[in-house]
Amino acid sequence: MRFRNVSDESDADINLTPLIDVVFLLLIFFMVTTTFSREAEIKLNLPEADTAEQIDTEPRFLTIQINDIGQYGVQGPGEDAPRQLVSTSVETLRKALKRAAGDLKEPLILIRADGLTPHESVVRAMDAARQLGWFQITFATGMPRRH
């Protein structure tokens, strides 16, 4: 039997180039096929003000009430209840505010919006007041509930 001498053999080498190529290809594949999900809507719980003041509805106040689906109600000075508007357009709201203001030149606008009211509806109410030249706008807030 013939035995080979181990010292005659050259050292065995492992070629790492194909392994590195495969790792890079896998890395590129995972980078290209990965998708990132974005939340389309963020749920917000609107904060309540600890320092909310009770505002007496003086005759110079105009109140705009907005429910959770964006419907408006306008209450002028001396009126017992707000009048609900059929249309939610800026023009309709502007006409209702002008009619409710009567002789008032610069009334204070009090916006009472539900916590779930769309932001667009509040901005529309502010825009209608701004178009009439009324810039004194305040918001009604609730006191936090104590458990």
DSSP file (Angstrom, degrees, kcal/mol; ACC not computed):
  #  RESIDUE AA STRUCTURE BP1 BP2  ACC     N-H-->O    O-->H-N    N-H-->O    O-->H-N    TCO  KAPPA ALPHA  PHI   PSI    X-CA   Y-CA   Z-CA
    1    1 A M              0   0    0      0, 0.0     2,-0.6     0, 0.0     0, 0.0   0.000 360.0 360.0 360.0 138.7    0.0    0.0    0.0
    2    2 A R        -     0   0    0      2,-0.0     2,-0.4     0, 0.0     0, 0.0  -0.866 360.0-161.8-105.1 124.9    1.3    3.4   -0.9
    3    3 A F        -     0   0    0     -2,-0.6     2,-0.3     0, 0.0     0, 0.0  -0.842  14.3-133.9-104.1 139.3    0.9    6.3    1.4
    4    4 A R        -     0   0    0     -2,-0.4     2,-0.5     1,-0.0     3,-0.0  -0.644  21.6-115.1 -90.5 149.2    1.2    9.8    0.3
    5    5 A N    >>  -     0   0    0     -2,-0.3     3,-1.1     1,-0.2     4,-0.6  -0.691  16.2-147.0 -83.0 129.5    3.2   12.2    2.2
    6    6 A V  G >4 S+     0   0    0     -2,-0.5     3,-0.8     1,-0.3    -1,-0.2   0.811  94.9  62.8 -68.0 -30.5    1.0   15.0    3.6
    7    7 A S  G 34 S+     0   0    0      1,-0.2    -1,-0.3    -3,-0.0    -2,-0.0   0.693  93.4  64.4 -71.1 -17.6    3.7   17.6    3.2
    8    8 A D  G <4 S+     0   0    0     -3,-1.1    -1,-0.2     2,-0.1    -2,-0.2   0.791  86.0  86.8 -76.0 -26.8    3.6   17.2   -0.6
    9    9 A E  S << S-     0   0    0     -3,-0.8     2,-0.2    -4,-0.6     3,-0.1  -0.427  82.3-120.0 -73.7 145.9    0.1   18.4   -0.9
   10   10 A S        -     0   0    0      1,-0.1     2,-0.1    -2,-0.1    -1,-0.1  -0.504  42.4 -86.7 -78.8 157.2   -0.5   22.1   -1.2
   11   11 A D        -     0   0    0     -2,-0.2     2,-0.4     1,-0.1    -1,-0.1  -0.403  43.6-118.5 -66.4 136.7   -2.7   23.7    1.5
   12   12 A A        -     0   0    0     -2,-0.1     2,-0.4    -3,-0.1    -1,-0.1  -0.628  32.0-161.6 -78.1 129.7   -6.4   23.5    0.7
   13   13 A D        -     0   0    0     -2,-0.4     2,-0.6     2,-0.0    -1,-0.0  -0.877  13.3-139.5-113.9 145.7   -8.0   27.0    0.3
   14   14 A I        -     0   0    0     -2,-0.4     2,-0.7     2,-0.0    -2,-0.0  -0.915  19.6-136.4-101.9 124.8  -11.6   27.9    0.6
   15   15 A N        -     0   0    0     -2,-0.6     4,-0.4     1,-0.1    -2,-0.0  -0.727  20.6-176.0 -84.2 115.1  -12.6   30.5   -2.0
   16   16 A L     >  +     0   0    0     -2,-0.7     4,-2.5     1,-0.2     5,-0.2   0.548  62.3  88.4 -88.5  -9.2  -14.8   33.1   -0.3
   17   17 A T  H  > S+     0   0    0      1,-0.2     4,-2.2     2,-0.2    -1,-0.2   0.918  89.6  44.9 -61.4 -47.0  -15.6   35.1   -3.4
   18   18 A P  H  > S+     0   0    0      0, 0.0     4,-2.2     0, 0.0    -1,-0.2   0.881 112.9  52.9 -64.8 -34.0  -18.7   33.1   -4.5
   19   19 A L  H  > S+     0   0    0     -4,-0.4     4,-2.2     2,-0.2    -2,-0.2   0.919 109.9  47.1 -65.6 -43.1  -20.0   33.1   -0.9
   20   20 A I  H  X S+     0   0    0     -4,-2.5     4,-2.4     1,-0.2    -1,-0.2   0.892 110.5  53.4 -64.7 -39.4  -19.7   36.9   -0.7
   21   21 A D  H  X S+     0   0    0     -4,-2.2     4,-2.3    -5,-0.2    -2,-0.2   0.911 109.4  47.9 -60.8 -43.0  -21.4   37.2   -4.0
   22   22 A V  H  X S+     0   0    0     -4,-2.2     4,-2.4     2,-0.2    -2,-0.2   0.901 110.9  50.9 -65.8 -41.6  -24.4   35.1   -2.8
   23   23 A V  H  X S+     0   0    0     -4,-2.2     4,-2.4     1,-0.2    -2,-0.2   0.919 111.2  48.2 -63.2 -43.0  -24.6   37.1    0.5
   24   24 A F  H  X S+     0   0    0     -4,-2.4     4,-2.5     2,-0.2    -2,-0.2   0.897 110.6  51.2 -64.6 -39.7  -24.7   40.4   -1.5
   25   25 A L  H  X S+     0   0    0     -4,-2.3     4,-2.4     2,-0.2    -2,-0.2   0.906 111.1  48.1 -63.7 -40.8  -27.3   39.1   -3.8
   26   26 A L  H  X S+     0   0    0     -4,-2.4     4,-2.6     2,-0.2     5,-0.2   0.912 111.0  51.3 -64.5 -41.9  -29.5   38.0   -0.9
   27   27 A L  H  X S+     0   0    0     -4,-2.4     4,-2.1     1,-0.2    -2,-0.2   0.929 111.9  46.2 -61.0 -45.7  -29.1   41.4    0.8
   28   28 A I  H  X S+     0   0    0     -4,-2.5     4,-2.2     2,-0.2    -1,-0.2   0.904 111.4  53.0 -63.9 -41.3  -30.1   43.2   -2.4
   29   29 A F  H  X S+     0   0    0     -4,-2.4     4,-2.2     1,-0.2    -2,-0.2   0.932 111.5  44.7 -60.0 -47.1  -33.1   40.8   -2.9
   30   30 A F  H  X S+     0   0    0     -4,-2.6     4,-1.0     1,-0.2    -1,-0.2   0.850 112.2  52.4 -69.0 -33.6  -34.4   41.5    0.7
   31   31 A M  H  < S+     0   0    0     -4,-2.1    -1,-0.2    -5,-0.2    -2,-0.2   0.891 113.4  43.9 -67.6 -37.8  -33.8   45.2    0.4
   32   32 A V  H  < S+     0   0    0     -4,-2.2    -2,-0.2     1,-0.2    -1,-0.2   0.880 117.0  44.0 -75.3 -38.0  -35.8   45.4   -2.9
   33   33 A T  H  < S+     0   0    0     -4,-2.2     2,-0.3    -5,-0.2    -1,-0.2   0.550  87.7 105.9 -88.8  -6.3  -38.7   43.2   -1.8
   34   34 A T     <  -     0   0    0     -4,-1.0     2,-0.4    -5,-0.2    -4,-0.0  -0.549  53.3-161.1 -75.3 135.1  -39.2   44.6    1.7
   35   35 A T        -     0   0    0     -2,-0.3     2,-0.5     2,-0.0    -2,-0.1  -0.916   7.1-146.4-115.2 145.0  -42.3   46.8    2.0
   36   36 A F        -     0   0    0     -2,-0.4     2,-0.4     2,-0.0    -2,-0.0  -0.940  14.0-140.2-111.1 127.4  -42.8   49.3    4.8
   37   37 A S        -     0   0    0     -2,-0.5     2,-0.4     2,-0.0    -2,-0.0  -0.700  13.8-160.5 -89.2 137.4  -46.4   49.8    6.0
   38   38 A R        -     0   0    0     -2,-0.4     2,-0.5     0, 0.0     3,-0.1  -0.940  23.1-118.5-114.8 137.9  -47.5   53.3    6.8
   39   39 A E        -     0   0    0     -2,-0.4     3,-0.1     1,-0.2    -2,-0.0  -0.634  20.5-162.4 -74.5 123.8  -50.4   54.1    9.0
   40   40 A A  S    S+     0   0    0     -2,-0.5     2,-0.4     1,-0.2    -1,-0.2   0.763  74.9  29.9 -78.9 -25.0  -52.9   56.0    6.9
   41   41 A E        -     0   0    0     -3,-0.1     2,-0.5     2,-0.0    -1,-0.2  -0.999  66.8-152.9-140.3 135.2  -54.9   57.3    9.9
   42   42 A I        -     0   0    0     -2,-0.4     2,-0.4    -3,-0.1     0, 0.0  -0.924  19.9-133.4-108.2 128.1  -53.8   58.1   13.4
   43   43 A K        -     0   0    0     -2,-0.5     2,-0.4     2,-0.0    -2,-0.0  -0.676  26.9-167.3 -81.4 130.4  -56.4   57.8   16.1
   44   44 A L        -     0   0    0     -2,-0.4     2,-0.7     3,-0.0    -2,-0.0  -0.947  21.3-156.8-120.9 138.3  -56.4   60.9   18.4
   45   45 A N        -     0   0    0     -2,-0.4    71,-0.1    71,-0.0    -2,-0.0  -0.953  32.1-131.4-106.2 110.0  -58.0   61.4   21.7
   46   46 A L        -     0   0    0     -2,-0.7    69,-0.1    69,-0.3     2,-0.0  -0.342  24.1-114.8 -64.5 138.3  -58.3   65.2   21.9
   47   47 A P        -     0   0    0      0, 0.0     2,-0.4     0, 0.0    -1,-0.1  -0.330  20.3-133.0 -73.0 155.1  -57.0   66.6   25.2
   48   48 A E        -     0   0    0     93,-0.1     2,-0.4    97,-0.0    95,-0.1  -0.847  23.8-114.7-105.6 146.7  -59.2   68.3   27.7
   49   49 A A    >   -     0   0    0     93,-0.7     3,-0.8    -2,-0.4    92,-0.0  -0.668  15.1-162.2 -87.2 128.7  -58.2   71.6   29.2
   50   50 A D  T 3  S+     0   0    0     -2,-0.4    -1,-0.2     1,-0.2    93,-0.1   0.771  94.6  49.5 -73.3 -26.4  -57.6   71.7   32.9
   51   51 A T  T 3  S+     0   0    0     -3,-0.1    -1,-0.2     2,-0.0     2,-0.1   0.019  77.5 150.8-103.5  28.1  -57.9   75.4   32.9
   52   52 A A    <   -     0   0    0     -3,-0.8     2,-0.3    90,-0.1    88,-0.1  -0.391  33.3-148.5 -64.0 132.2  -61.1   75.6   31.0
   53   53 A E        -     0   0    0     -2,-0.1     2,-0.6    90,-0.0    88,-0.2  -0.739  16.5-115.1-101.4 149.7  -63.1   78.7   32.0
   54   54 A Q        -     0   0    0     -2,-0.3     2,-0.6    86,-0.1    86,-0.0  -0.751  32.3-154.9 -80.7 121.3  -66.9   79.0   32.0
   55   55 A I        -     0   0    0     -2,-0.6     2,-0.4     2,-0.0    85,-0.0  -0.878   8.8-137.2-102.3 121.4  -67.7   81.6   29.4
   56   56 A D        -     0   0    0     -2,-0.6     2,-1.8     1,-0.1    -2,-0.0  -0.605  22.2-121.7 -74.1 131.6  -71.0   83.4   29.9
   57   57 A T        -     0   0    0     -2,-0.4    -1,-0.1     2,-0.1     6,-0.0  -0.574  38.9-173.3 -78.8  90.2  -72.8   83.7   26.6
   58   58 A E    >   -     0   0    0     -2,-1.8     3,-2.0     1,-0.1    20,-0.1  -0.334  41.4 -98.2 -75.3 164.6  -73.1   87.4   26.4
   59   59 A P  T 3  S+     0   0    0      0, 0.0    -1,-0.1     0, 0.0    -2,-0.1   0.702 120.3  64.0 -59.4 -18.6  -75.2   89.0   23.7
   60   60 A R  T 3  S+     0   0    0     16,-0.1    48,-1.5    47,-0.1     2,-0.3   0.480  83.6  99.7 -87.0   0.7  -72.0   89.6   21.6
   61   61 A F  E <   -a  108   0A   0     -3,-2.0     2,-0.5    46,-0.2    48,-0.2  -0.660  52.6-164.2 -89.1 139.9  -71.2   85.9   21.2
   62   62 A L  E     -a  109   0A   0     46,-2.4    48,-3.2    -2,-0.3     2,-0.5  -0.992  14.9-152.4-114.3 130.4  -72.0   83.8   18.1
   63   63 A T  E     -aB 110  75A   0     12,-2.7    12,-2.7    -2,-0.5     2,-0.6  -0.896   9.8-167.5-109.1 129.1  -71.9   80.1   18.8
   64   64 A I  E     -aB 111  74A   0     46,-2.8    48,-3.0    -2,-0.5     2,-0.5  -0.966   9.4-164.3-111.5 118.2  -71.1   77.6   16.0
   65   65 A Q  E     -aB 112  73A   0      8,-3.3     8,-1.9    -2,-0.6     2,-0.5  -0.874   4.6-171.8-103.8 135.1  -71.8   74.0   17.1
   66   66 A I  E     -aB 113  72A   0     46,-2.7    48,-1.9    -2,-0.5     6,-0.2  -0.987   9.4-151.0-128.4 123.1  -70.3   71.2   15.0
   67   67 A N    >   -     0   0    0      4,-2.0     3,-1.7    -2,-0.5    47,-0.0  -0.192  38.8 -87.1 -85.5-176.3  -71.3   67.6   15.6
   68   68 A D  T 3  S+     0   0    0      1,-0.3    -1,-0.1    49,-0.2    45,-0.0   0.618 126.4  49.2 -71.5 -12.0  -69.2   64.5   15.0
   69   69 A I  T 3  S-     0   0    0     48,-0.1    -1,-0.3     2,-0.1    48,-0.1   0.280 121.9-100.2-108.7  11.0  -70.2   64.2   11.3
   70   70 A G    <   +     0   0    0     -3,-1.7     2,-0.3     1,-0.3    -2,-0.1   0.660  69.7 147.4  87.7  17.2  -69.5   67.9   10.5
   71   71 A Q        -     0   0    0      1,-0.0    -4,-2.0    13,-0.0     2,-0.3  -0.673  37.2-137.3 -86.7 144.0  -73.0   69.3   10.6
   72   72 A Y  E     -B   66   0A   0     -2,-0.3    13,-2.5    13,-0.3     2,-0.3  -0.691  19.5-173.8-104.7 151.1  -73.3   72.9   11.7
   73   73 A G  E     -BC  65  84A   0     -8,-1.9    -8,-3.3    -2,-0.3     2,-0.5  -0.985  12.1-156.8-137.0 133.9  -75.6   74.8   14.0
   74   74 A V  E     -BC  64  83A   0      9,-2.3     9,-2.9    -2,-0.3     2,-0.5  -0.945   7.5-173.0-117.7 130.0  -75.5   78.6   14.5
   75   75 A Q  E     -B   63   0A   0    -12,-2.7   -12,-2.7    -2,-0.5     3,-0.1  -0.977   7.7-163.6-124.3 119.9  -76.8   80.4   17.5
   76   76 A G    >   -     0   0    0     -2,-0.5     3,-1.6     5,-0.2    25,-0.1  -0.322  40.9 -65.7 -91.4 177.5  -76.9   84.1   17.6
   77   77 A P  T 3  S+     0   0    0      0, 0.0    -1,-0.2     0, 0.0     3,-0.1  -0.417 121.7  15.0 -65.3 135.8  -77.3   86.4   20.6
   78   78 A G  T 3  S+     0   0    0      1,-0.3     2,-0.3    -2,-0.1   -20,-0.0   0.386  95.0 125.5  83.0  -4.5  -80.6   86.1   22.3
   79   79 A E    <   -     0   0    0     -3,-1.6    -1,-0.3     1,-0.1    -4,-0.0  -0.673  53.1-149.0 -88.9 143.4  -81.5   82.8   20.6
   80   80 A D  S    S+     0   0    0     -2,-0.3    -1,-0.1     1,-0.2    -2,-0.1   0.856  77.4  14.5 -79.1 -36.3  -82.5   79.9   22.8
   81   81 A A  S    S-     0   0    0     -7,-0.1    -5,-0.2     0, 0.0    -1,-0.2  -0.961  85.1 -98.0-139.6 153.9  -81.1   77.1   20.5
   82   82 A P        -     0   0    0      0, 0.0     2,-0.6     0, 0.0    -7,-0.3  -0.448  33.5-124.9 -72.5 145.7  -78.8   76.8   17.5
   83   83 A R  E     -C   74   0A   0     -9,-2.9    -9,-2.3    -2,-0.1     2,-0.3  -0.809  25.4-130.7 -89.8 124.6  -80.4   76.7   14.1
   84   84 A Q  E     -C   73   0A   0     -2,-0.6     2,-0.3   -11,-0.2   -11,-0.3  -0.571  17.8-135.5 -78.6 135.1  -79.1   73.6   12.2
   85   85 A L        -     0   0    0    -13,-2.5   -13,-0.3    -2,-0.3    -1,-0.0  -0.692   5.0-152.0 -91.5 142.6  -77.9   74.3    8.7
   86   86 A V  S    S+     0   0    0     -2,-0.3     2,-0.3   -15,-0.1    -1,-0.1   0.898  82.3  49.7 -77.5 -42.6  -78.8   72.0    5.9
   87   87 A S        -     0   0    0      1,-0.1   -15,-0.2     2,-0.1    -2,-0.0  -0.689  65.0-154.1 -98.9 150.8  -75.7   72.6    3.8
   88   88 A T        +     0   0    0     -2,-0.3    -1,-0.1   -17,-0.1     2,-0.1   0.128  53.7 125.0-107.2  19.9  -72.1   72.4    5.1
   89   89 A S  S  > S-     0   0    0      1,-0.1     4,-2.0     4,-0.0     5,-0.2  -0.371  70.6-120.4 -78.2 159.3  -70.7   74.8    2.6
   90   90 A V  H  > S+     0   0    0      1,-0.2     4,-2.7     2,-0.2     5,-0.2   0.868 112.7  55.8 -65.4 -37.1  -68.7   77.9    3.6
   91   91 A E  H  > S+     0   0    0      2,-0.2     4,-2.3     1,-0.2    -1,-0.2   0.928 108.6  46.1 -63.7 -44.9  -71.2   80.1    1.8
   92   92 A T  H  > S+     0   0    0      1,-0.2     4,-2.3     2,-0.2    -1,-0.2   0.915 114.6  47.8 -63.7 -43.2  -74.2   78.8    3.7
   93   93 A L  H  X S+     0   0    0     -4,-2.0     4,-2.3     2,-0.2    -2,-0.2   0.896 110.8  51.5 -65.5 -40.1  -72.3   79.1    7.0
   94   94 A R  H  X S+     0   0    0     -4,-2.7     4,-2.3     2,-0.2    -2,-0.2   0.913 111.1  47.6 -63.6 -42.9  -71.2   82.6    6.2
   95   95 A K  H  X S+     0   0    0     -4,-2.3     4,-2.3     1,-0.2    -2,-0.2   0.903 112.0  49.8 -64.6 -40.8  -74.7   83.7    5.4
   96   96 A A  H  X S+     0   0    0     -4,-2.3     4,-2.4     2,-0.2    -2,-0.2   0.893 111.3  48.9 -65.8 -39.1  -76.0   82.1    8.6
   97   97 A L  H  X S+     0   0    0     -4,-2.3     4,-2.1     2,-0.2    -2,-0.2   0.913 111.5  49.1 -65.7 -42.3  -73.4   83.8   10.7
   98   98 A K  H  X S+     0   0    0     -4,-2.3     4,-1.2     1,-0.2    -2,-0.2   0.909 113.4  46.6 -64.2 -41.5  -74.1   87.2    9.1
   99   99 A R  H  < S+     0   0    0     -4,-2.3    -2,-0.2     1,-0.2    -1,-0.2   0.902 114.0  47.9 -66.7 -41.1  -77.8   86.7    9.7
  100  100 A A  H  < S+     0   0    0     -4,-2.4    -2,-0.2     1,-0.2    -1,-0.2   0.807 106.1  58.7 -71.1 -29.0  -77.3   85.6   13.4
  101  101 A A  H >< S+     0   0    0     -4,-2.1     3,-2.0     1,-0.2     2,-0.4   0.830  77.6 173.1 -70.7 -31.3  -74.9   88.5   14.1
  102  102 A G  T 3<  -     0   0    0     -4,-1.2    -1,-0.2     1,-0.3    -2,-0.1  -0.447  69.9  -6.3  63.3-118.4  -77.5   91.1   13.3
  103  103 A D  T 3  S+     0   0    0     -2,-0.4    -1,-0.3     0, 0.0     2,-0.2   0.454 100.3 120.9 -90.7  -2.2  -76.1   94.5   14.2
  104  104 A L    <   -     0   0    0     -3,-2.0    -3,-0.1     1,-0.1   -44,-0.0  -0.435  44.2-165.8 -68.2 131.7  -72.9   93.2   15.8
  105  105 A K  S    S+     0   0    0      1,-0.2    -1,-0.1    -2,-0.2    -3,-0.0   0.933  81.0   9.7 -83.1 -50.2  -69.8   94.6   14.1
  106  106 A E  S    S-     0   0    0     28,-0.1    -1,-0.2    -5,-0.1     2,-0.0  -0.678  80.3-176.8-132.5  78.1  -67.1   92.3   15.6
  107  107 A P        -     0   0    0      0, 0.0     2,-0.6     0, 0.0    29,-0.4  -0.349  31.2-112.6 -74.5 157.7  -68.7   89.4   17.5
  108  108 A L  E     -a   61   0A   0    -48,-1.5   -46,-2.4    27,-0.1     2,-0.5  -0.812  30.4-141.1 -88.0 125.4  -66.7   86.8   19.4
  109  109 A I  E     -ad  62 137A   0     27,-3.0    29,-3.0    -2,-0.6     2,-0.6  -0.784  13.1-164.2 -92.8 123.9  -67.1   83.4   17.7
  110  110 A L  E     -ad  63 138A   0    -48,-3.2   -46,-2.8    -2,-0.5     2,-0.6  -0.941   5.5-159.3-108.6 115.5  -67.4   80.5   20.1
  111  111 A I  E     -ad  64 139A   0     27,-2.8    29,-2.5    -2,-0.6     2,-0.7  -0.858   7.2-171.9 -99.8 120.0  -66.8   77.1   18.3
  112  112 A R  E     +a   65   0A   0    -48,-3.0   -46,-2.7    -2,-0.6     2,-0.4  -0.915  16.6 174.5-109.7 103.7  -68.2   74.1   20.1
  113  113 A A  E     -a   66   0A   0     -2,-0.7   -46,-0.2    27,-0.4   -45,-0.1  -0.887  31.9-115.5-114.7 141.7  -67.0   71.1   18.3
  114  114 A D    >   -     0   0    0    -48,-1.9     3,-1.7    -2,-0.4   -47,-0.0  -0.315  31.6-112.4 -64.3 154.4  -67.4   67.4   19.2
  115  115 A G  T 3  S+     0   0    0      1,-0.3   -69,-0.3   -69,-0.1    -1,-0.1   0.739 119.1  46.9 -62.9 -22.3  -64.2   65.5   20.1
  116  116 A L  T 3  S+     0   0    0    -71,-0.1    -1,-0.3     2,-0.1     3,-0.1   0.269  81.7 131.1-102.7   9.8  -64.7   63.4   16.9
  117  117 A T    <   -     0   0    0     -3,-1.7   -49,-0.2   -51,-0.1   -48,-0.1  -0.400  66.9-106.9 -63.8 134.8  -65.5   66.4   14.6
  118  118 A P    >>  -     0   0    0      0, 0.0     4,-1.2     0, 0.0     3,-0.8  -0.377  20.9-127.8 -61.7 140.9  -63.4   66.3   11.4
  119  119 A H  H 3> S+     0   0    0      1,-0.3     4,-2.3     2,-0.2     5,-0.2   0.839 107.3  63.1 -57.7 -35.9  -60.7   68.9   11.4
  120  120 A E  H 3> S+     0   0    0      1,-0.2     4,-2.3     2,-0.2    -1,-0.3   0.862  99.0  53.9 -59.6 -37.9  -61.9   70.1    8.0
  121  121 A S  H <> S+     0   0    0     -3,-0.8     4,-1.8     2,-0.2    -1,-0.2   0.887 109.1  47.5 -67.4 -38.7  -65.3   71.2    9.5
  122  122 A V  H  X S+     0   0    0     -4,-1.2     4,-2.2     2,-0.2    -2,-0.2   0.914 112.7  48.9 -67.9 -42.3  -63.6   73.3   12.2
  123  123 A V  H  X S+     0   0    0     -4,-2.3     4,-2.4     1,-0.2    -2,-0.2   0.883 108.7  54.1 -64.7 -37.7  -61.3   75.0    9.6
  124  124 A R  H  X S+     0   0    0     -4,-2.3     4,-2.1     2,-0.2    -1,-0.2   0.899 108.7  48.8 -63.0 -40.5  -64.3   75.6    7.4
  125  125 A A  H  X S+     0   0    0     -4,-1.8     4,-1.8     2,-0.2    -2,-0.2   0.907 112.2  48.2 -65.6 -41.7  -66.1   77.4   10.3
  126  126 A M  H  X S+     0   0    0     -4,-2.2     4,-2.2     1,-0.2    -2,-0.2   0.884 110.8  51.9 -65.2 -37.7  -63.0   79.5   11.0
  127  127 A D  H  X S+     0   0    0     -4,-2.4     4,-2.3     2,-0.2    -2,-0.2   0.883 106.6  52.7 -66.6 -39.5  -62.7   80.4    7.3
  128  128 A A  H  X S+     0   0    0     -4,-2.1     4,-0.9     2,-0.2    -1,-0.2   0.908 111.4  46.7 -63.5 -41.2  -66.3   81.5    7.2
  129  129 A A  H  <>S+     0   0    0     -4,-1.8     5,-2.5     1,-0.2     3,-0.4   0.900 111.4  51.7 -66.4 -40.3  -65.7   83.9   10.1
  130  130 A R  H ><5S+     0   0    0     -4,-2.2     3,-1.5     1,-0.2    -2,-0.2   0.881 104.5  56.5 -64.0 -38.2  -62.5   85.1    8.6
  131  131 A Q  H 3<5S+     0   0    0     -4,-2.3    -1,-0.2     1,-0.3    -2,-0.2   0.783 105.7  51.9 -65.2 -26.0  -64.2   85.9    5.3
  132  132 A L  T 3<5S-     0   0    0     -4,-0.9    -1,-0.3    -3,-0.4    -2,-0.2   0.483 123.1-107.5 -86.3  -2.9  -66.7   88.1    7.3
  133  133 A G  T < 5S+     0   0    0     -3,-1.5     2,-0.6    -4,-0.3    -3,-0.2   0.655  76.5 134.8  87.1  16.3  -63.8   90.0    8.9
  134  134 A W      < +     0   0    0     -5,-2.5    -1,-0.3    -6,-0.1    -2,-0.2  -0.887  18.7 163.4-103.3 119.9  -64.2   88.4   12.3
  135  135 A F        +     0   0    0     -2,-0.6     2,-1.2    -3,-0.1    -1,-0.1   0.434  44.4  99.6-116.9  -2.8  -61.0   87.2   13.8
  136  136 A Q        +     0   0    0    -29,-0.4   -27,-3.0    -7,-0.1     2,-0.4  -0.737  50.7 159.9 -89.8  98.0  -61.9   86.8   17.5
  137  137 A I  E     +d  109   0A   0     -2,-1.2     2,-0.3   -29,-0.2   -27,-0.2  -0.965  14.3 177.0-124.5 134.5  -62.5   83.1   17.7
  138  138 A T  E     -d  110   0A   0    -29,-3.0   -27,-2.8    -2,-0.4     2,-0.4  -0.909  19.6-133.4-131.8 162.6  -62.4   80.9   20.8
  139  139 A F  E     -d  111   0A   0     -2,-0.3     2,-0.4   -29,-0.2   -27,-0.2  -0.924  13.4-129.5-120.1 140.7  -63.1   77.2   21.4
  140  140 A A        -     0   0    0    -29,-2.5   -27,-0.4    -2,-0.4     2,-0.3  -0.731  30.9-177.6 -85.4 133.8  -65.2   75.5   24.0
  141  141 A T        -     0   0    0     -2,-0.4     2,-0.3   -88,-0.2   -93,-0.1  -0.892  19.6-123.6-127.6 161.0  -63.4   72.7   25.9
  142  142 A G        -     0   0    0     -2,-0.3   -93,-0.7     1,-0.0   -90,-0.1  -0.669  24.8-110.2-101.6 159.1  -64.5   70.4   28.6
  143  143 A M        -     0   0    0     -2,-0.3   -93,-0.2   -95,-0.1     3,-0.0  -0.609  45.1 -97.4 -81.1 146.8  -63.1   69.8   32.0
  144  144 A P        -     0   0    0      0, 0.0     2,-0.3     0, 0.0    -1,-0.1  -0.352  40.4-110.2 -65.3 145.9  -61.4   66.4   32.5
  145  145 A R        -     0   0    0     -3,-0.1     2,-0.5     2,-0.0   -97,-0.0  -0.605  26.3-142.0 -78.1 132.9  -63.4   63.8   34.1
  146  146 A R              0   0    0     -2,-0.3    -1,-0.0     1,-0.1    -3,-0.0  -0.839 360.0 360.0 -96.6 128.1  -62.4   62.9   37.6
  147  147 A H              0   0    0     -2,-0.5    -1,-0.1     0, 0.0    -2,-0.0   0.428 360.0 360.0 -98.7 360.0  -62.6   59.2   38.5
